[in-house]
Amino acid sequence: MFLLIALAHAIPVFIAAAVAEKRSSVIWTALVMIAIGVMTGNPAYAALDIIAVAAVTWLCLSNMEDKQ
């Protein structure tokens, strides 16, 4: 269950990558979602939230063209 919650924090990063198609939008969205995940979640799972968002961010950025 906690994996689904961690991935739920990463969904907006996918949406930002699909809609905005800009690296800066993906990075800002990831930073906001990490902050939300850490502030609202269980401290025991904060690292999992960060890892999930970071992995999705890396995946999105690696599949994007060089757009600022």
Secondary structure, 3 states (H helix, E strand, C coil): CHHHHHHHHHHHHHHHHHHCCCHHHHHHHHHHHHHHHHHHCCHHHHHHHHHHHHHHHHHHHHCCCCCC
